Amino acid sequence: MKLHQNRQAQDAEIFKQTRQYDIMKKEIDLRAKIRTVPDFPKKGVMFKDITTLLQDHEAFHYAVQEMLKHFRDKRIDKVVSAESRGFIFGSAIAYELGAGFIPLRKPGKLPWRKIREEFDTEYSRDAFEMHEDAVRSGENVLIVDDLLATGGTMQAATRLIEKLGGKIIGITMLIELGFLKGREKLKGYDVFTVINYDREE
């Protein structure tokens, strides 16, 4: 019985590794996997819906690999991601890197002592909180999110991490809305994005 179970586990691992290798050999057009929804969440906004990418296991795996390849040879202690779509990519990348994962939450969601940073988005003024013991001084941190727009979210993340003494190795995101010039708020950081939209489309 035990021998049979071991064989099943070995076969499952071989299948998993073979499928991952097949995906890595492919070049997937991730832009084609993203659905654009007009006038959401408000009129005039062309919302980038990543759920169509996430439901395709090959595209999701490929996106994660593309997001982390720029930082794969760096020593990363913690991955920090913002609520909520950032959690999807951040936790997957933390797992791939063998790093810890830290969530940035909206006010009132974290149970322990925390620090807070307010910021402006393209829609409103908001804030993120992080537990005060999430990052130790000197730890190497990678920030992960799904999208870079005006840069307010990522700027708030950098400030929270640096308040606790973390060293930001870089920032990686799937999508960049280049026409909103969010990179200007992130000067001095190693910012990497996979897909760039240079105009509203």
Secondary structure, 3 states (H helix, E strand, C coil): CHHHHHHHHHHHHHHHHHHHHHHHHCCCCHHHHCEEEECCCCCCCEEEECHHHHCCHHHHHHHHHHHHHHHCCCCCCEEEEECCHHHHHHHHHHHHHCCEEEEEECCCCCCCCEEEEEEECCCCEEEEEEECCCCCCCCEEEEEEEEECCCHHHHHHHHHHHHCCCEEEEEEEEEEEHHHCHHHHHCCCCEEEEEEECCCC
